[in-house]
Amino acid sequence: MMIAPTSQLARLRDLPATVTLPVAGTFFGLSRAGSYLLHQRGQFPCPVRQIGSRYVVTQADLAEALGVSVAALLADQ
């Protein structure tokens, strides 16, 4: 399990409830194309949801994939 550095935790806290697949991919060092490729292969590191024509990742799923508990995400800064 990966532990997110403090700066990454701060980035996570600033996110809305859902983010686009490419935005989520940046947390794993992926490009836009790389994010979509892994999703197509079923290998993206966290659950991806389709809303209309958009692919999104929830803030909570992204945090969990990065090894950050939801409690830490919601804790006072």
Secondary structure as GFF3:
##gff-version 3
##sequence-region A 1 77
A	DSSP	alpha_helix	6	13	.	.	.	ID=ss1
A	DSSP	beta_strand	18	20	.	.	.	ID=ss2
A	DSSP	alpha_helix	21	26	.	.	.	ID=ss3
A	DSSP	alpha_helix	32	40	.	.	.	ID=ss4
A	DSSP	beta_strand	49	51	.	.	.	ID=ss5
A	DSSP	beta_strand	54	58	.	.	.	ID=ss6
A	DSSP	alpha_helix	59	65	.	.	.	ID=ss7
A	DSSP	alpha_helix	70	74	.	.	.	ID=ss8
###
